[in-house]
Amino acid sequence: MINWGDFEKIDIRSGTITEVTDFPQARKPAYQLTIDFGPLGIKRSSAQITGHYTKEALLGKQVVAVVNFPPKQIANFFSECLVLGVYDGDNQVILLTPDKAVENGGKVG
């Protein structure tokens, strides 16, 4: 079990995907995402979400991500945030998204 203070250390924010490119260097199929987090700026992420999402469907989509992890190098790319999702029965990720439009950089709480 964690306590409330542990949860408060995780900075989870909303953002809008502004760019999506293929990531052929990743070991598992993935996209490179550019995400606008409003006042927090632009961050990039590698996401294994090719099972349910096309590049075109992701453009303009609002997502929820952890924004205070240190950058993680994946092949020749530095992922700066962790986009959140839920694994389905086939181990494919379904993104967590706000059900109404929210401001980029909005804090989850």
C-alpha positions as CSV (number, residue, x, y, z in Angstrom):
1,M,0.0,0.0,0.0
2,I,1.1,3.6,-0.6
3,N,0.1,6.6,1.3
4,W,-1.3,9.9,-0.1
5,G,2.1,11.5,0.0
6,D,3.4,8.8,-2.3
7,F,0.6,9.5,-4.8
8,E,1.2,13.2,-4.7
9,K,4.7,12.7,-6.0
10,I,3.3,11.5,-9.3
11,D,2.6,14.4,-11.6
12,I,-0.2,13.2,-14.0
13,R,-1.3,15.7,-16.6
14,S,-3.5,16.0,-19.7
15,G,-2.0,16.8,-23.1
16,T,-2.8,16.8,-26.8
17,I,-0.9,14.8,-29.3
18,T,0.4,17.1,-32.0
19,E,2.7,14.8,-34.0
20,V,2.9,11.0,-34.5
21,T,5.7,9.1,-36.3
22,D,6.6,5.5,-36.7
23,F,9.3,4.2,-34.5
24,P,11.0,1.3,-36.4
25,Q,14.0,1.2,-34.0
26,A,11.7,0.1,-31.1
27,R,11.8,-3.6,-30.2
28,K,8.0,-3.8,-30.1
29,P,5.8,-1.8,-32.5
30,A,5.5,1.7,-31.3
31,Y,5.0,5.4,-32.2
32,Q,6.9,8.4,-31.3
33,L,4.5,11.0,-29.9
34,T,4.9,14.8,-29.5
35,I,2.5,16.0,-26.8
36,D,1.5,19.6,-25.9
37,F,1.2,19.9,-22.1
38,G,0.3,23.6,-22.2
39,P,2.3,25.6,-19.6
40,L,4.6,22.5,-19.0
41,G,5.6,22.7,-22.7
42,I,6.1,20.0,-25.3
43,K,7.2,16.5,-24.4
44,R,7.9,13.4,-26.4
45,S,7.0,9.8,-25.7
46,S,7.4,6.4,-27.1
47,A,4.2,4.5,-26.9
48,Q,3.3,0.9,-27.8
49,I,-0.2,1.7,-29.0
50,T,-0.1,0.5,-32.6
51,G,-2.7,-2.2,-31.9
52,H,-5.7,0.0,-31.5
53,Y,-4.6,3.4,-33.0
54,T,-3.5,4.7,-36.4
55,K,-1.2,7.7,-36.6
56,E,-4.1,9.7,-38.1
57,A,-6.5,8.8,-35.3
58,L,-4.0,9.9,-32.6
59,L,-3.4,13.4,-34.0
60,G,-5.3,15.9,-31.8
61,K,-6.3,13.3,-29.3
62,Q,-6.1,14.2,-25.6
63,V,-4.2,11.8,-23.4
64,V,-3.2,11.4,-19.8
65,A,0.5,11.0,-18.9
66,V,3.0,11.0,-16.1
67,V,5.3,14.0,-16.7
68,N,7.8,13.8,-13.9
69,F,9.8,10.7,-14.8
70,P,13.4,11.3,-15.9
71,P,13.9,10.9,-19.7
72,K,14.3,7.3,-20.7
73,Q,16.4,6.4,-23.8
74,I,14.7,3.9,-26.1
75,A,17.0,3.2,-29.1
76,N,18.0,6.6,-30.5
77,F,15.0,8.4,-28.9
78,F,14.5,10.0,-25.4
79,S,11.0,9.5,-24.0
80,E,10.1,12.4,-21.6
81,C,6.7,11.2,-20.3
82,L,4.7,8.0,-19.8
83,V,1.4,8.0,-21.6
84,L,-1.1,6.0,-19.6
85,G,-3.4,3.2,-20.8
86,V,-5.0,-0.1,-19.8
87,Y,-4.1,-3.4,-21.3
88,D,-6.9,-5.3,-23.0
89,G,-7.3,-9.1,-23.2
90,D,-4.8,-9.2,-26.1
91,N,-2.2,-7.2,-24.1
92,Q,-2.8,-4.2,-26.4
93,V,-2.9,-0.7,-24.8
94,I,-6.1,1.3,-24.7
95,L,-5.3,4.9,-23.9
96,L,-6.7,6.8,-20.8
97,T,-8.4,9.9,-22.2
98,P,-10.6,12.6,-20.7
99,D,-14.2,12.2,-21.7
100,K,-14.6,15.9,-22.2
101,A,-12.1,18.5,-23.6
102,V,-9.7,19.8,-20.9
103,E,-6.9,22.3,-20.9
104,N,-3.4,21.0,-21.8
105,G,-1.4,20.6,-18.7
106,G,-4.4,20.0,-16.5
107,K,-3.4,18.1,-13.3
108,V,-5.1,14.8,-12.5
109,G,-6.2,14.5,-8.9
